[in-house]
Amino acid sequence: MPDSNSAADTSLFARPVVPVAGDDDAEKTARVALPRIAAVGGEMLALHVVEKAGGAPDKASVEQREEHASEAFAVIEELAAEAGVDVRTRVAYGTNVAATILDVAREEDASAIVFSPRGGSKWAKLLTGDVSDSLVEDADRPVVVLPTSN
Amino acid sequence: MADEELAKDLGPLAALTIGVGTMIGAGIFVLPGTAIQQAGWFAVVSFLVGGAIALLTALSASELGTAMPRSGGAYFYVNRALGPLFGSVAGWANWMGLAFASAFYMVGFGQYVQNIAGLSDTIGVAGFGIDPVKLIALAGAALFVLINYVGAKETGKLQNIIVVILVAILAVFTVVGSLRADPANLPESRGFGPMITTTGLIFVSYLGFVQITSVAEEIKDPDRNLPRAVIGSVVIVTLIYALVLIVMSAAVEQGFIAEQEAAGNIAVVEVAELILGPAGAIAMLIGGLLATASSANASILASSRINFAMGRDAIVTPDLNEIHERFGTPYRSIAVTGGFILVFIVVAPIDTLATMGSVLHLVIYGLLNIALIVMREADVEEYDPSYTVPFYPVTPIVGSILSFALIAFIEPRVTIAFSAAFVAFAVLWYLFYARSRTTKQGVLSDYILSRADRMPEPAVSAATTVKPDGGQYRVMVPLANPENQTDLITLASAIAKQESGTVVAVNIQQVPDQTSLEAARRQGDYDAAHRLLERARDDAETFDVPVETHTILSHRTFEEVFDAARTYDADLTVMGWGPDAHGSPGRAESAIDELASSLPCDFLVLRDRGFDASRILVPTAGGPDSDLSAAIAKLLRAEYGSTVTLLHVADDESEGREFLEGWADNHGLGDAELVVESGDVEAAIESHARDATMLVVGATERGLLSRLFTDSLVLNVVEDVDCSVLLAEKKRKRTLRERLFGSN
């Protein structure tokens, strides 16, 4: 059979979307995701979602959060270069972070959404909403949670 | 829709709401009683005068906002136009003004809670009597700081609903109240003096409209919506305030307000109860809670935008603006602002909080109007507002004068002293902290310095003195020819070392016209370039100066030098010149003239005949370019212990000596050997150059560099002497657009 059925193409790690919240998160996630992506010769899209208030002032300046995103991307790009993985980056804007991640994954025809668990207390989740839960609940493609080593 | 478009999600109503919601707060819910007691029915005039001053500034803010829709608002415009000294003042005033105002809102919040809960005047805690109002204010402030710290996005939408409720409550109050109004009730006016003083007190009710400009980057179609929101919000709240004050003065009997104030009640609530019954009082109490809460919430949020913009310009440390990974909020900035608010609540009485908020904002408003005038007068190419202030220049001039003038009438007087101390602090902060860090120069000092010859001397020297020296001194060296590369790097490193700066070595690779730069980049085999830059790195590192190396692909090697100097933000470019140094410019002479007539930085051109800086000859006739040669001679002397000889050619020996002695002293070369000659300039230079190892010539005539590269040099002497020659040409005026916004 032709290549279309090869492991590389059907792998979850062929074209994953990897959401990153900041540089620490980017590093944690990249360390566990990149070896798997590299193993199947995949390429990744690093995605940062700027959460919009939707008709009210945002909690931080958009420019400020784009800067924040580029710091995270710089970490990803460096680690990806070391691992020999092609990486693209994208900043998306939306009032609902999980929905925006899913939209982008759909648009990009991603093989999976890959992230590492954020942890955090119940309180923090209550206050900010839990993106991981919504991602899993509304998923229209594989969602892969990679445990970080420690 | 492009992703970036989605970032702009504030419609016209949302933007208007920010202004109205921030302004309708403790100012109208707490202060009317005091205002009427102080000014009689002229309190209405106080609110109208406050509104008029705010409106003038709102017009200016609208124009600046449509021209520069950037995060940071008022601070950003002042910093751009007037430079970082005033930027520091505006930034600190805006930040602290918001913190004082938030503290004031929270104390107002405390009064309303106390009124609702019916708490006694003091609560005894461990033997100390604590004002419950302040206790509630502290708790409230902590709550709203926490909300912004974790960034509950729901508060934003809640704010919109709150504004609608507030406007509705006040509308019912004024409509029903006006039915009861009777001119006979009007408490007698106390005249102009108390009216103006009252304006100073209640001006804290007009601080919100500028916050709209601080979120300008999030507003849809800012060209239309920003002016509408800014001006509209001021007009709306001024009308509301005036009507509320009319009702409060005319709908209740004289003396009623004074009684309520004396009893420690909130006048607005008592009047509402009288007009509308218990329901009115309850509505007004709820309104007061919502209004003070939403004003404080919006102000805390706005202050973090100011912090961000200040950090972007390195006026404060950018570390303050770190974003929280989970919350997505500028948590440090919020926490620090929260700390200030709590301290202010504890240390200052409510009137001082209100007036500190007012005075600091009046400082910003005054500067903002001046910023507008500067942007217009300096004729900045990129300054293209879609909304323009009517009756320019009268509007901003009057706006600025009134803003500053109102400060003089503020009472308690101690507020003015405190505010002056804050401004002085901001100036010192700039001089001792920010000046060495920020790199942005204001339009004003550009304007003055670029017209140094026509401007009054004090203005020029003031502009030079406070100019930012941000970051380090950067010496760029374009490398082409391996032969003289070491000498160029040596020269550049020596200068960089003395200035504690950086050497930027660039290699410009010529790409044939038929090959696209993109293709050339992909082929990317530049071993030669790498070897060149590696050697440059080694050479510079022997001087222990930091080195950056860059390879540039270009179709035009010569012209690219000028672009690179801009791109890499060079303060000085050191380049070689001679047979096949940089190829010949591939363009007509006029094009080169154009390039070289607006040098992006100082240029030193080395005609290399062996680098030896032990005996330096500097001929001078004065002028800016010989200033540069003096500076270079001094740097080389510091590095190599060179002997420096200054040469001046004059018809009159004694006059010439007098000039040269003065010149040497002014340039820190008083101990150099001074030689005055008469006769032919070139012959004199030539004869003295025989004893020198290096000749440093200032390009006294404009455009020397361009003539150099087009072989039309008048000074044959450069070719006739045997030693190395350094030609020094000062940076030429760049367009304001380039300095202001960087080249592309």
Interface residues (C-beta under 8 A of the other chain):
Chain A: A21 G22 D24 D25 V50 E51 K52 A53 G54 G55 A56 P57 D58 K59 A60 S61 V62 E63 Q64 R65 H68 R90 V91 A92 Y93 G94 T95 R118 G120 A124 L127 T128
Chain B: D3 E4 L6 A7 D9 L10 G11 A14 I18 R70 S71 G72 N148 V150 G151 A152 K153 T155 G156 K157 Q159 N160 V215 E217 E218 A298 L301 A302 S304 R305 F308 A309 R312 N321 I323 E325 R326 F327 G328 T329 P330
